[in-house]
């Protein structure tokens, strides 16, 4: 399934948010900068608490036991979010859609844009692309964007390589 730039960005943002939930205001500010969240001038303790709760809610969507459960969880999350689609250009990006309402909090902004991106994945019948890493010591989530839906590790350079080396060494011992 080819994803548009907006979708890729929002899906990468939700994965980043779930895998590295901010523990303090500095980490939240770094997330905002790293993910280029527009319209956020400063973050506060309320933002931090709301974004931490949002991270946990998105984690539940990724780890839902089946598509119906993921749909229910995502509908609940989106139902608490004011969504106002608008076309925009900013920061050198091409025309794209923002889903958050004007004046939305940081958590609402992320819930709207990332939630709608996940909703599109589910609507396209691609729920199985929302995955958790298969490495036994890793709990990271990822969106499998491979053509044949074969990706099993959050990062082939770390978890994938580590697991392949371990398998190779086990075969050599046998």
TORDOZA-337289 format. One record per residue: residue number from 1; x, y, z of N, C-alpha, C in turn. Coordinates in steps of 0.02 Angstrom, whole numbers, plus 50000, padded with zeros to 5 digits. Example, Ala and Ser with C-alpha at 12.3 -4.5 7.8 and 13.67 -1.06 7.14 Angstrom:
BEGIN
[1; [50660; 49716; 50390]; [50615; 49775; 50390]; [50660; 49835; 50390]],
[2; [50642; 49888; 50354]; [50684; 49947; 50357]; [50645; 50002; 50394]],
***
This chain:
BEGIN
[1; [50042; 49941; 50000]; [50000; 50000; 50000]; [50044; 50062; 50000]],
[2; [50043; 50101; 49948]; [50084; 50162; 49947]; [50051; 50216; 49991]],
[3; [50090; 50246; 50034]; [50065; 50298; 50078]; [50088; 50366; 50053]],
[4; [50045; 50417; 50059]; [50064; 50485; 50040]; [50113; 50512; 50092]],
[5; [50144; 50568; 50076]; [50192; 50599; 50121]; [50160; 50613; 50189]],
[6; [50098; 50639; 50188]; [50063; 50654; 50251]; [50055; 50591; 50293]],
[7; [50034; 50538; 50261]; [50023; 50475; 50297]; [50088; 50448; 50325]],
[8; [50140; 50448; 50284]; [50205; 50423; 50307]; [50228; 50463; 50367]],
[9; [50221; 50529; 50364]; [50242; 50572; 50419]; [50201; 50558; 50482]],
[10; [50135; 50555; 50475]; [50093; 50543; 50533]; [50103; 50473; 50562]],
[11; [50112; 50423; 50520]; [50124; 50355; 50544]; [50192; 50351; 50580]],
[12; [50242; 50385; 50552]; [50308; 50386; 50586]; [50303; 50423; 50653]],
[13; [50262; 50474; 50655]; [50252; 50511; 50718]; [50220; 50468; 50771]],
[14; [50168; 50431; 50752]; [50134; 50389; 50802]; [50180; 50333; 50825]],
[15; [50220; 50305; 50780]; [50268; 50253; 50800]; [50320; 50282; 50848]],
[16; [50345; 50341; 50832]; [50393; 50375; 50876]; [50363; 50389; 50944]],
[17; [50301; 50412; 50945]; [50267; 50428; 51007]; [50257; 50365; 51050]],
[18; [50238; 50310; 51019]; [50227; 50248; 51056]; [50292; 50218; 51081]],
[19; [50343; 50218; 51038]; [50407; 50187; 51056]; [50449; 50229; 51103]],
[20; [50440; 50294; 51103]; [50479; 50339; 51146]; [50434; 50390; 51179]],
[21; [50388; 50367; 51222]; [50344; 50417; 51254]; [50385; 50465; 51296]],
[22; [50369; 50530; 51291]; [50409; 50579; 51328]; [50401; 50571; 51403]],
[23; [50457; 50573; 51439]; [50456; 50566; 51511]; [50457; 50632; 51547]],
[24; [50477; 50685; 51512]; [50479; 50751; 51542]; [50468; 50804; 51488]],
[25; [50466; 50867; 51508]; [50452; 50921; 51460]; [50506; 50927; 51407]],
[26; [50569; 50915; 51426]; [50623; 50919; 51377]; [50613; 50866; 51322]],
[27; [50596; 50805; 51342]; [50584; 50752; 51293]; [50523; 50767; 51250]],
[28; [50471; 50797; 51279]; [50412; 50816; 51241]; [50430; 50870; 51190]],
[29; [50469; 50920; 51212]; [50492; 50972; 51165]; [50534; 50942; 51109]],
[30; [50576; 50894; 51125]; [50617; 50861; 51074]; [50574; 50823; 51025]],
[31; [50521; 50790; 51049]; [50475; 50754; 51004]; [50442; 50803; 50957]],
[32; [50420; 50860; 50982]; [50387; 50910; 50940]; [50435; 50934; 50886]],
[33; [50497; 50946; 50903]; [50547; 50968; 50853]; [50564; 50912; 50804]],
[34; [50577; 50853; 50830]; [50597; 50796; 50788]; [50543; 50778; 50737]],
[35; [50481; 50780; 50759]; [50425; 50761; 50715]; [50395; 50821; 50679]],
[36; [50425; 50879; 50687]; [50404; 50940; 50653]; [50329; 50953; 50662]],
[37; [50306; 50950; 50725]; [50236; 50963; 50741]; [50225; 51038; 50733]],
[38; [50182; 51057; 50687]; [50173; 51128; 50672]; [50129; 51162; 50723]],
[39; [50140; 51227; 50731]; [50097; 51268; 50773]; [50106; 51260; 50848]],
[40; [50159; 51228; 50869]; [50171; 51219; 50941]; [50231; 51262; 50960]],
[41; [50217; 51313; 51000]; [50270; 51359; 51020]; [50304; 51339; 51085]],
[42; [50265; 51309; 51130]; [50293; 51287; 51194]; [50251; 51229; 51219]],
[43; [50278; 51191; 51266]; [50242; 51135; 51296]; [50240; 51145; 51372]],
[44; [50189; 51117; 51403]; [50183; 51125; 51476]; [50166; 51057; 51507]],
[45; [50158; 51056; 51572]; [50146; 50994; 51609]; [50081; 50961; 51588]],
[46; [50031; 51000; 51572]; [49968; 50971; 51548]; [49978; 50935; 51483]],
[47; [50016; 50967; 51436]; [50032; 50934; 51373]; [50067; 50868; 51385]],
[48; [50115; 50868; 51430]; [50153; 50808; 51444]; [50107; 50751; 51468]],
[49; [50064; 50765; 51515]; [50019; 50713; 51541]; [49972; 50688; 51487]],
[50; [49945; 50733; 51447]; [49899; 50714; 51394]; [49934; 50673; 51339]],
[51; [49994; 50692; 51321]; [50031; 50656; 51269]; [50053; 50587; 51295]],
[52; [50071; 50582; 51358]; [50087; 50516; 51386]; [50027; 50470; 51384]],
[53; [49968; 50495; 51401]; [49907; 50455; 51398]; [49891; 50436; 51325]],
[54; [49902; 50483; 51280]; [49891; 50469; 51209]; [49938; 50415; 51184]],
[55; [50000; 50417; 51204]; [50048; 50365; 51185]; [50023; 50296; 51206]],
[56; [49998; 50291; 51268]; [49972; 50228; 51292]; [49911; 50205; 51252]],
[57; [49868; 50253; 51234]; [49808; 50236; 51194]; [49828; 50211; 51125]],
[58; [49876; 50243; 51093]; [49899; 50220; 51028]; [49933; 50151; 51033]],
[59; [49968; 50139; 51088]; [50000; 50074; 51098]; [49947; 50020; 51099]],
[60; [49891; 50033; 51131]; [49836; 49984; 51133]; [49810; 49969; 51063]],
[61; [49807; 50019; 51019]; [49784; 50007; 50951]; [49832; 49960; 50915]],
[62; [49897; 49972; 50922]; [49947; 49930; 50889]; [49947; 49859; 50916]],
[63; [49931; 49850; 50979]; [49935; 49784; 51010]; [49866; 49752; 51018]],
[64; [49816; 49780; 50986]; [49748; 49752; 50990]; [49749; 49680; 50964]],
[65; [49709; 49636; 50993]; [49710; 49566; 50974]; [49683; 49552; 50904]],
[66; [49641; 49598; 50878]; [49614; 49589; 50811]; [49592; 49656; 50783]],
[67; [49572; 49655; 50720]; [49553; 49717; 50687]; [49493; 49751; 50720]],
[68; [49443; 49712; 50740]; [49384; 49741; 50772]; [49402; 49778; 50836]],
[69; [49446; 49749; 50875]; [49468; 49782; 50937]; [49506; 49846; 50921]],
[70; [49548; 49844; 50870]; [49586; 49904; 50849]; [49538; 49959; 50827]],
[71; [49486; 49940; 50789]; [49437; 49988; 50766]; [49401; 50020; 50826]],
[72; [49380; 49980; 50874]; [49346; 50006; 50933]; [49391; 50054; 50972]],
[73; [49453; 50034; 50982]; [49500; 50077; 51019]; [49512; 50142; 50982]],
[74; [49522; 50138; 50917]; [49535; 50198; 50878]; [49473; 50243; 50874]],
[75; [49415; 50214; 50868]; [49353; 50254; 50868]; [49345; 50290; 50934]],
[76; [49361; 50258; 50989]; [49357; 50290; 51054]; [49404; 50349; 51058]],
[77; [49466; 50338; 51035]; [49516; 50392; 51036]; [49494; 50450; 50992]],
[78; [49472; 50435; 50930]; [49452; 50488; 50885]; [49388; 50522; 50908]],
[79; [49345; 50487; 50943]; [49283; 50515; 50969]; [49294; 50569; 51021]],
[80; [49352; 50568; 51054]; [49369; 50618; 51104]; [49409; 50676; 51074]],
[81; [49417; 50677; 51009]; [49460; 50726; 50975]; [49419; 50770; 50929]],
[82; [49429; 50836; 50935]; [49397; 50882; 50887]; [49436; 50877; 50822]],
[83; [49401; 50862; 50769]; [49434; 50855; 50704]; [49404; 50906; 50656]],
[84; [49448; 50946; 50626]; [49428; 50997; 50578]; [49478; 50995; 50520]],
[85; [49463; 50956; 50468]; [49511; 50951; 50413]; [49522; 51019; 50378]],
[86; [49585; 51032; 50362]; [49600; 51093; 50324]; [49663; 51081; 50282]],
[87; [49662; 51109; 50223]; [49720; 51104; 50178]; [49770; 51158; 50198]],
[88; [49834; 51140; 50196]; [49885; 51188; 50217]; [49952; 51174; 50182]],
[89; [49992; 51226; 50179]; [50062; 51222; 50158]; [50102; 51257; 50212]],
[90; [50156; 51225; 50233]; [50200; 51258; 50282]; [50267; 51223; 50285]],
[91; [50316; 51259; 50309]; [50383; 51232; 50321]; [50412; 51194; 50261]],
[92; [50396; 51216; 50200]; [50423; 51185; 50140]; [50388; 51121; 50119]],
[93; [50335; 51101; 50153]; [50298; 51041; 50133]; [50247; 51059; 50080]],
[94; [50232; 51011; 50036]; [50181; 51021; 49985]; [50112; 51026; 50019]],
[95; [50062; 51043; 49980]; [49995; 51047; 50005]; [49975; 50981; 50038]],
[96; [49948; 50985; 50098]; [49927; 50925; 50134]; [49870; 50942; 50182]],
[97; [49842; 50891; 50213]; [49785; 50900; 50256]; [49805; 50895; 50329]],
[98; [49784; 50943; 50368]; [49788; 50939; 50441]; [49718; 50923; 50466]],
[99; [49714; 50882; 50517]; [49649; 50862; 50543]; [49632; 50893; 50610]],
[100; [49680; 50923; 50643]; [49667; 50950; 50709]; [49629; 51016; 50704]],
[101; [49588; 51030; 50755]; [49548; 51091; 50757]; [49593; 51151; 50774]],
[102; [49574; 51210; 50751]; [49612; 51270; 50771]; [49612; 51277; 50847]],
[103; [49669; 51293; 50874]; [49676; 51301; 50946]; [49680; 51235; 50985]],
[104; [49688; 51180; 50949]; [49691; 51114; 50982]; [49754; 51109; 51025]],
[105; [49748; 51070; 51078]; [49806; 51056; 51120]; [49854; 51012; 51080]],
[106; [49915; 51005; 51105]; [49964; 50963; 51072]; [49937; 50891; 51067]],
[107; [49908; 50865; 51120]; [49882; 50797; 51119]; [49826; 50789; 51068]],
[108; [49781; 50839; 51065]; [49727; 50835; 51015]; [49755; 50839; 50944]],
[109; [49805; 50880; 50935]; [49838; 50887; 50870]; [49865; 50819; 50849]],
[110; [49903; 50786; 50893]; [49932; 50721; 50878]; [49878; 50667; 50871]],
[111; [49828; 50669; 50914]; [49774; 50619; 50910]; [49737; 50624; 50844]],
[112; [49723; 50685; 50821]; [49687; 50694; 50759]; [49728; 50671; 50699]],
[113; [49788; 50699; 50691]; [49829; 50683; 50632]; [49851; 50610; 50631]],
[114; [49875; 50585; 50688]; [49899; 50516; 50691]; [49841; 50467; 50691]],
[115; [49787; 50485; 50725]; [49728; 50441; 50727]; [49697; 50433; 50659]],
[116; [49692; 50487; 50621]; [49663; 50482; 50553]; [49709; 50441; 50508]],
[117; [49774; 50448; 50516]; [49821; 50407; 50476]; [49810; 50333; 50491]],
[118; [49805; 50316; 50555]; [49792; 50246; 50573]; [49724; 50223; 50548]],
[119; [49675; 50268; 50550]; [49608; 50251; 50524]; [49611; 50233; 50450]],
[120; [49651; 50271; 50412]; [49658; 50255; 50340]; [49689; 50186; 50330]],
[121; [49737; 50169; 50371]; [49768; 50103; 50367]; [49715; 50048; 50378]],
[122; [49673; 50059; 50429]; [49621; 50010; 50445]; [49568; 50007; 50390]],
[123; [49547; 50065; 50364]; [49496; 50068; 50312]; [49520; 50031; 50249]],
[124; [49584; 50035; 50235]; [49611; 50001; 50176]; [49620; 49926; 50187]],
[125; [49599; 49902; 50245]; [49605; 49830; 50259]; [49676; 49808; 50273]],
[126; [49716; 49854; 50299]; [49787; 49841; 50309]; [49805; 49838; 50383]],
[127; [49758; 49817; 50425]; [49770; 49814; 50497]; [49833; 49774; 50514]],
[128; [49846; 49721; 50478]; [49904; 49679; 50493]; [49970; 49715; 50483]],
[129; [49969; 49774; 50454]; [50031; 49813; 50447]; [50051; 49847; 50512]],
[130; [50005; 49851; 50560]; [50021; 49880; 50626]; [50049; 49823; 50668]],
[131; [50113; 49826; 50682]; [50147; 49769; 50713]; [50189; 49789; 50773]],
[132; [50206; 49737; 50812]; [50256; 49744; 50864]; [50317; 49703; 50842]],
[133; [50375; 49725; 50864]; [50437; 49693; 50845]; [50438; 49620; 50868]],
[134; [50464; 49576; 50826]; [50468; 49505; 50842]; [50529; 49486; 50884]],
[135; [50575; 49532; 50894]; [50633; 49518; 50936]; [50607; 49508; 51008]],
[136; [50629; 49454; 51042]; [50601; 49439; 51108]; [50614; 49493; 51161]],
[137; [50665; 49533; 51153]; [50681; 49584; 51203]; [50662; 49654; 51181]],
[138; [50617; 49659; 51132]; [50597; 49724; 51105]; [50520; 49729; 51104]],
[139; [50495; 49785; 51127]; [50422; 49795; 51128]; [50402; 49852; 51081]],
[140; [50447; 49874; 51037]; [50431; 49929; 50992]; [50377; 49909; 50942]],
[141; [50340; 49960; 50919]; [50290; 49951; 50868]; [50317; 49980; 50803]],
[142; [50286; 49960; 50747]; [50304; 49989; 50683]; [50248; 49978; 50634]],
[143; [50250; 50014; 50578]; [50203; 50004; 50523]; [50242; 49970; 50468]],
[144; [50221; 49910; 50449]; [50255; 49873; 50397]; [50235; 49901; 50329]],
[145; [50281; 49937; 50298]; [50268; 49967; 50233]; [50297; 49925; 50176]],
[146; [50321; 49865; 50191]; [50348; 49822; 50138]; [50293; 49799; 50091]],
[147; [50310; 49786; 50029]; [50261; 49767; 49979]; [50226; 49701; 49998]],
[148; [50264; 49654; 50024]; [50235; 49588; 50038]; [50218; 49577; 50112]],
[149; [50217; 49630; 50150]; [50199; 49627; 50221]; [50242; 49578; 50260]],
[150; [50307; 49578; 50246]; [50351; 49528; 50275]; [50396; 49554; 50331]],
[151; [50393; 49617; 50345]; [50437; 49646; 50397]; [50416; 49621; 50466]],
[152; [50465; 49600; 50505]; [50450; 49573; 50572]; [50487; 49611; 50628]],
[153; [50537; 49650; 50611]; [50576; 49686; 50661]; [50566; 49761; 50654]],
[154; [50568; 49796; 50710]; [50558; 49869; 50708]; [50614; 49903; 50669]],
[155; [50673; 49874; 50671]; [50731; 49903; 50636]; [50777; 49846; 50615]],
[156; [50788; 49841; 50551]; [50830; 49785; 50526]; [50902; 49793; 50546]],
[157; [50924; 49855; 50560]; [50994; 49866; 50578]; [51009; 49847; 50651]],
[158; [50958; 49849; 50693]; [50970; 49833; 50763]; [50938; 49766; 50779]],
[159; [50873; 49765; 50790]; [50839; 49703; 50809]; [50847; 49648; 50756]],
[160; [50837; 49665; 50693]; [50843; 49616; 50640]; [50913; 49587; 50636]],
[161; [50963; 49630; 50637]; [51032; 49607; 50633]; [51050; 49564; 50694]],
[162; [51029; 49586; 50753]; [51044; 49549; 50814]; [51013; 49479; 50811]],
[163; [50951; 49474; 50788]; [50917; 49410; 50784]; [50949; 49365; 50730]],
[164; [50969; 49394; 50674]; [51001; 49354; 50621]; [51069; 49328; 50644]],
[165; [51107; 49370; 50679]; [51172; 49348; 50705]; [51162; 49292; 50756]],
[166; [51113; 49299; 50799]; [51099; 49247; 50849]; [51080; 49181; 50815]],
[167; [51039; 49185; 50764]; [51019; 49124; 50727]; [51079; 49092; 50693]],
[168; [51121; 49134; 50663]; [51181; 49108; 50630]; [51226; 49072; 50681]],
[169; [51237; 49104; 50738]; [51279; 49073; 50789]; [51249; 49008; 50815]],
[170; [51184; 49006; 50822]; [51151; 48944; 50845]; [51160; 48889; 50793]],
[171; [51156; 48905; 50730]; [51166; 48854; 50678]; [51237; 48830; 50677]],
[172; [51284; 48874; 50689]; [51356; 48855; 50689]; [51372; 48808; 50748]],
[173; [51337; 48818; 50805]; [51348; 48775; 50863]; [51317; 48706; 50852]],
[174; [51267; 48701; 50812]; [51230; 48638; 50803]; [51267; 48587; 50761]],
***
